[in-house]
Amino acid sequence: MFETIKTFLADNIGTDYAPNIITAIILVGIALMAYMSFRLAKFVIPYIEHYIEHISRTKWDDDLLNNKMLNAIAQLVPALIVNWLLPGFFSGGENGIHWLGVITALYILGTYIYIIMILADNLYEAVKKRPRYKIWAVRGLFQTIKVIAICIGVLICCSILFGRGPIAILTALGATAGVMMLVFKDTILGFVASVQLTVNKMLHIGDWIVAERHGANGEVMEITLTTVKVRNWDNSISTIPPYSLVTDSFRNYQAMRESGGRRVERPIYIDVNSVRFCTPEELSALSERGWLEGIDIADASRTVNLHLLRRYLDHYINHHPSVNHSMTAMVRQLDPTPSGLPLELYFFTNTVEWVAFENIQSDIFDHIYAIVAEFGLRMFQTPAGNDIRRI
């Protein structure tokens, strides 16, 4: 078909400038066809958008095929028309036509890469908006797709410009591989770390993490190819390289949030000199107050006040309405220290909300500090200036 059109033009133009005129006419015709195809694509876009928004039932196409993506595809159509028509009319012998084809090919390549960039961004936003897939919205993976697309695009671009195959270009670039590895070291390490963090489910957006080495204590805002952004509880922002989270240790509190209980593990220090056997009068007074409920006193004359306190506190936290009773709760005695005898309370609250958690444990320990003296015990406290002055 292309040869028939060229023959028809040559037969009807009988001048010495026939080849140039034919070339000009063909180029103008190709340009007009490319422009018409572009206008046709722009004309169709509103109808496609109407179908996507009002007729299509799925929501994925709303996010992936947005106006930006459709316009990028529309910009690709005329270049494809030119790339299809040029080889049909010209054999490639003319130098100008050859470079026109090269420019067209580069334009098509750039548009393809641009479409991939838009698709990666749209896919990330689509995944991030859906609660089911939100935890997988690791921006670093989508950034990696962009980097790979750019690298492949640069390789193909060099292949087009130099007229060599991609394998030959890669062979020529082999000598510079060491330099490239050095330049993109952080990017490569970040990509590998992002994959490890995601595949092993070590970190997701919205997790509460503590990375003491980097001074981070807050919620993960964003996971990119080179950084993990953490909004600390004081509203400052910490940026951590992903590979640091893989090589160093960090604490993730997300499992605690999902468990429904937050741990309290705090000791009170008892003055050892106040530990003794209870008198019958003390046992009677404690019993009248109901503080010996559930405590078996086999030998009243050999009952230790610290034992009674420990059993009372165990009963207290196991019946407290703000304690999660489906999780471990106990009162245990630790090794004596120069600061007294530690009596540790270990339990979980029935809420993981920070303010409520602090209020619950404060209320419990307020009660404990007030009740210790009723069992004839004293809290250990390092002497202060007033204590020494009183002595």
Backbone hydrogen bonds, N-H to C=O, Kabsch-Sander energy under -0.5 kcal/mol:
donor,donor_aa,acceptor,acceptor_aa,energy
5,I,1,M,-1.8
6,K,2,F,-1.8
7,T,3,E,-2.5
8,F,4,T,-2.3
9,L,5,I,-2.1
10,A,6,K,-2.3
11,D,7,T,-2.3
12,N,8,F,-1.2
13,I,9,L,-0.7
13,I,10,A,-0.5
14,G,12,N,-0.6
18,A,15,T,-1.3
21,I,17,Y,-2.7
22,I,18,A,-3.1
23,T,19,P,-2.5
24,A,20,N,-2.6
25,I,21,I,-2.9
26,I,22,I,-2.8
27,L,23,T,-2.6
28,V,24,A,-2.6
29,G,25,I,-2.7
30,I,26,I,-2.8
31,A,27,L,-2.6
32,L,28,V,-2.5
33,M,29,G,-2.4
34,A,30,I,-2.6
35,Y,31,A,-2.6
36,M,32,L,-2.8
37,S,33,M,-2.5
38,F,34,A,-2.0
39,R,35,Y,-2.7
40,L,36,M,-2.5
41,A,37,S,-2.2
42,K,38,F,-2.4
43,F,39,R,-2.1
44,V,40,L,-1.7
45,I,41,A,-1.3
47,Y,44,V,-0.5
48,I,44,V,-2.1
49,E,45,I,-2.7
50,H,46,P,-2.2
51,Y,47,Y,-2.2
52,I,48,I,-2.5
53,E,49,E,-2.5
54,H,50,H,-2.4
55,I,50,H,-0.6
55,I,51,Y,-1.5
56,S,51,Y,-3.1
63,D,59,K,-1.2
64,L,60,W,-2.6
65,L,61,D,-2.0
66,N,64,L,-0.9
70,L,66,N,-2.3
71,N,67,N,-2.3
72,A,68,K,-1.6
73,I,69,M,-2.1
74,A,70,L,-2.2
75,Q,71,N,-1.7
76,L,72,A,-0.8
76,L,73,I,-0.6
77,V,73,I,-1.2
79,A,75,Q,-0.6
80,L,76,L,-1.9
81,I,77,V,-1.9
82,V,78,P,-2.4
83,N,79,A,-2.6
84,W,80,L,-1.6
85,L,81,I,-2.3
86,L,82,V,-2.6
89,F,85,L,-1.6
90,F,86,L,-2.6
98,H,94,E,-2.2
99,W,95,N,-2.1
100,L,96,G,-1.8
101,G,97,I,-2.2
102,V,98,H,-2.0
103,I,99,W,-2.6
104,T,100,L,-2.2
105,A,101,G,-2.5
106,L,102,V,-2.5
107,Y,103,I,-2.4
108,I,104,T,-2.5
109,L,105,A,-2.5
110,G,106,L,-2.8
111,T,107,Y,-2.3
112,Y,108,I,-2.5
113,I,109,L,-2.2
114,Y,110,G,-2.3
115,I,111,T,-2.5
116,I,112,Y,-2.2
117,M,113,I,-2.3
118,I,114,Y,-2.2
119,L,115,I,-2.8
120,A,116,I,-2.5
121,D,117,M,-2.2
122,N,118,I,-2.9
123,L,119,L,-2.6
124,Y,120,A,-2.1
125,E,121,D,-2.4
126,A,122,N,-2.4
127,V,123,L,-2.4
128,K,124,Y,-2.5
129,K,125,E,-1.5
130,R,126,A,-0.6
130,R,127,V,-0.9
133,Y,130,R,-1.0
134,K,130,R,-1.2
136,W,133,Y,-1.6
137,A,134,K,-2.0
138,V,136,W,-2.8
139,R,137,A,-0.9
139,R,223,I,-0.8
140,G,223,I,-1.5
141,L,138,V,-1.1
142,F,138,V,-1.0
143,Q,139,R,-2.4
144,T,140,G,-1.9
145,I,141,L,-1.7
146,K,142,F,-1.6
147,V,143,Q,-2.3
148,I,144,T,-2.8
149,A,145,I,-2.4
150,I,146,K,-2.5
151,C,147,V,-2.5
152,I,148,I,-2.6
153,G,149,A,-2.4
154,V,150,I,-2.8
155,L,151,C,-2.1
156,I,152,I,-2.5
157,C,153,G,-2.5
158,C,154,V,-2.3
159,S,155,L,-1.9
160,I,156,I,-2.3
161,L,157,C,-2.5
162,F,158,C,-2.4
163,G,159,S,-0.9
164,R,159,S,-0.9
169,I,165,G,-1.9
170,L,166,P,-2.5
171,T,167,I,-2.3
172,A,168,A,-2.0
173,L,169,I,-1.8
174,G,170,L,-0.6
174,G,171,T,-0.8
175,A,172,A,-0.5
176,T,173,L,-1.1
177,A,174,G,-1.3
180,M,176,T,-2.4
181,M,177,A,-2.6
182,L,178,G,-1.7
183,V,179,V,-2.5
184,F,180,M,-2.7
185,K,182,L,-1.0
188,I,184,F,-2.7
189,L,185,K,-2.8
190,G,186,D,-2.6
191,F,187,T,-2.3
192,V,188,I,-2.4
193,A,189,L,-2.5
194,S,190,G,-2.5
195,V,191,F,-2.2
196,Q,192,V,-2.2
197,L,193,A,-2.9
198,T,194,S,-1.9
199,V,195,V,-3.1
200,N,196,Q,-2.1
201,K,198,T,-1.2
202,M,197,L,-2.1
203,L,197,L,-1.2
206,G,220,V,-2.1
207,D,204,H,-1.8
209,I,207,D,-0.7
209,I,218,G,-2.6
210,V,251,R,-2.6
211,A,216,A,-2.3
212,E,210,V,-0.5
214,H,211,A,-0.9
215,G,212,E,-1.0
216,A,211,A,-2.1
218,G,209,I,-1.9
219,E,231,R,-1.7
220,V,207,D,-2.4
221,M,229,K,-3.0
222,E,229,K,-1.2
224,T,222,E,-0.5
224,T,227,T,-3.0
228,V,240,I,-2.3
229,K,222,E,-2.6
230,V,238,S,-2.9
231,R,219,E,-2.8
232,N,230,V,-0.8
232,N,236,S,-2.8
233,W,217,N,-1.7
235,N,232,N,-2.2
238,S,230,V,-2.9
240,I,228,V,-2.2
244,S,241,P,-1.3
245,L,241,P,-1.0
245,L,242,P,-0.6
246,V,242,P,-1.0
247,T,243,Y,-2.4
248,D,244,S,-2.6
251,R,210,V,-2.8
253,Y,208,W,-3.5
253,Y,251,R,-0.6
257,R,253,Y,-1.9
258,E,254,Q,-2.2
259,S,255,A,-1.3
260,G,256,M,-0.9
260,G,257,R,-0.5
261,G,256,M,-0.7
262,R,349,T,-0.7
262,R,351,T,-0.5
264,V,347,F,-3.4
266,R,345,L,-1.8
268,I,343,L,-2.0
270,I,268,I,-0.6
270,I,341,L,-2.6
271,D,378,R,-3.2
272,V,270,I,-0.5
274,S,271,D,-1.9
275,V,272,V,-1.6
278,C,303,T,-3.2
283,L,279,T,-2.2
284,S,280,P,-2.4
285,A,281,E,-2.3
286,L,282,E,-2.5
287,S,283,L,-2.2
288,E,284,S,-2.3
289,R,285,A,-1.4
290,G,287,S,-1.1
291,W,286,L,-2.2
293,E,290,G,-0.8
295,I,292,L,-2.2
296,D,294,G,-0.5
297,I,295,I,-0.7
298,A,296,D,-0.8
302,R,299,D,-1.7
303,T,300,A,-1.0
304,V,302,R,-0.5
305,N,276,R,-2.6
308,L,304,V,-1.9
309,L,305,N,-2.3
310,R,306,L,-2.5
311,R,307,H,-2.5
312,Y,308,L,-2.7
313,L,309,L,-2.7
314,D,310,R,-2.0
315,H,311,R,-2.4
316,Y,312,Y,-2.5
317,I,313,L,-2.6
318,N,314,D,-1.6
319,H,315,H,-0.6
319,H,316,Y,-0.8
323,V,320,H,-1.5
324,N,348,F,-3.2
325,H,323,V,-0.9
327,M,324,N,-1.2
330,M,346,Y,-2.9
332,R,344,E,-2.5
334,L,342,P,-2.3
337,T,340,G,-2.5
340,G,337,T,-2.1
341,L,270,I,-2.8
343,L,268,I,-2.9
344,E,332,R,-2.7
344,E,342,P,-0.6
345,L,266,R,-2.4
346,Y,330,M,-2.9
346,Y,344,E,-0.5
347,F,264,V,-2.1
349,T,262,R,-2.7
350,N,322,S,-2.1
357,F,353,E,-2.7
358,E,354,W,-2.4
359,N,355,V,-2.2
360,I,356,A,-2.4
361,Q,357,F,-2.3
362,S,358,E,-1.9
363,D,359,N,-2.4
364,I,360,I,-2.2
365,F,361,Q,-2.2
366,D,362,S,-2.2
367,H,363,D,-1.8
368,I,364,I,-2.0
369,Y,365,F,-2.7
370,A,366,D,-1.5
371,I,367,H,-1.7
372,V,368,I,-1.6
374,E,371,I,-0.9
375,F,371,I,-0.6
375,F,372,V,-1.5
376,G,373,A,-1.8
377,L,372,V,-1.4
380,F,269,Y,-3.3
388,I,384,A,-1.9
389,R,385,G,-2.2
390,R,386,N,-2.4
391,I,387,D,-1.8
